[in-house]
């Protein structure tokens, strides 16, 4: 669950072990993170039936906009018109 969702259904997927960057994950953890991300996205697609697309994003490091020092993947269900300018979602992630 995301405490500050940008859109309805915005969730975070993270590995069990807390690490700051993707390169710190073992190969097994990396694969598990992306498999979990795909499974969560499938659940969101079934639940948010008006979603026609998704943003799946990682901010890997402070310079990339990572606000907390642990790896996590943002999954955002999207639908046409949810932002006036489509790329505003990245502005919101930057503020996050």
Order of alpha helices (4+ residues) and beta strands (2+ residues): beta-alpha-beta-beta-alpha
